[in-house]
Amino acid sequence: MQDILSMLNQLQRPRLLMKAARIGAEDYRRTVHLPRLLGYGQMPRHGAALIKLMEVEDTLNVQRKDDESAYNLLRHIDVLIAIVGEARELQATQGPSEPTAA
């Protein structure tokens, strides 16, 4: 799972988009938001959900950069909110990292 978190740390998005995502993530509820973004059915695990969300977000980011008429800013922010929320939940489930023996 560390690969997913390091991939998230490498995302370069406009500051305003990320600020909106962090604020929105405070009210993120997985059972409400995730099905709306990824489809209904069995709820994926945090890692799988993050990978799917990152794929959706990448498509939206390409649309944003290309100034496509199909680009939906609100959907982009919703997906970023879910990414931030899922990443926080994934980190919380991993718990504190074990100190290495010297």
Contacts in CASP RR format, 6 or more apart in sequence:
PFRMAT RR
TARGET T0000
AUTHOR 0000-0000-0000
METHOD contacts of the structure
MODEL  1
MQDILSMLNQLQRPRLLMKAARIGAEDYRRTVHLPRLLGYGQMPRHGAAL
IKLMEVEDTLNVQRKDDESAYNLLRHIDVLIAIVGEARELQATQGPSEPT
AA
1 46 0 8 1.000
1 47 0 8 1.000
1 90 0 8 1.000
1 94 0 8 1.000
4 47 0 8 1.000
4 50 0 8 1.000
4 51 0 8 1.000
4 87 0 8 1.000
4 90 0 8 1.000
5 87 0 8 1.000
5 90 0 8 1.000
5 91 0 8 1.000
7 54 0 8 1.000
8 50 0 8 1.000
8 54 0 8 1.000
8 83 0 8 1.000
8 87 0 8 1.000
13 61 0 8 1.000
13 80 0 8 1.000
17 76 0 8 1.000
17 77 0 8 1.000
17 80 0 8 1.000
18 80 0 8 1.000
20 77 0 8 1.000
20 80 0 8 1.000
20 81 0 8 1.000
21 77 0 8 1.000
21 80 0 8 1.000
21 81 0 8 1.000
21 83 0 8 1.000
21 84 0 8 1.000
22 84 0 8 1.000
24 81 0 8 1.000
24 84 0 8 1.000
25 81 0 8 1.000
25 84 0 8 1.000
25 85 0 8 1.000
25 88 0 8 1.000
28 81 0 8 1.000
28 82 0 8 1.000
28 84 0 8 1.000
28 85 0 8 1.000
28 88 0 8 1.000
30 43 0 8 1.000
30 85 0 8 1.000
30 86 0 8 1.000
30 89 0 8 1.000
31 43 0 8 1.000
33 78 0 8 1.000
33 81 0 8 1.000
33 82 0 8 1.000
34 43 0 8 1.000
34 44 0 8 1.000
34 49 0 8 1.000
34 82 0 8 1.000
34 86 0 8 1.000
35 41 0 8 1.000
35 43 0 8 1.000
36 78 0 8 1.000
37 53 0 8 1.000
37 56 0 8 1.000
37 78 0 8 1.000
37 79 0 8 1.000
37 82 0 8 1.000
38 44 0 8 1.000
38 49 0 8 1.000
38 52 0 8 1.000
38 53 0 8 1.000
38 56 0 8 1.000
43 49 0 8 1.000
44 52 0 8 1.000
46 86 0 8 1.000
46 89 0 8 1.000
46 90 0 8 1.000
46 93 0 8 1.000
47 86 0 8 1.000
47 90 0 8 1.000
49 82 0 8 1.000
49 86 0 8 1.000
50 83 0 8 1.000
50 86 0 8 1.000
50 87 0 8 1.000
50 90 0 8 1.000
53 79 0 8 1.000
53 82 0 8 1.000
53 83 0 8 1.000
53 86 0 8 1.000
54 83 0 8 1.000
56 79 0 8 1.000
57 76 0 8 1.000
57 79 0 8 1.000
57 80 0 8 1.000
57 83 0 8 1.000
60 71 0 8 1.000
60 72 0 8 1.000
60 75 0 8 1.000
60 76 0 8 1.000
60 79 0 8 1.000
61 76 0 8 1.000
63 70 0 8 1.000
63 71 0 8 1.000
64 71 0 8 1.000
64 73 0 8 1.000
64 76 0 8 1.000
END
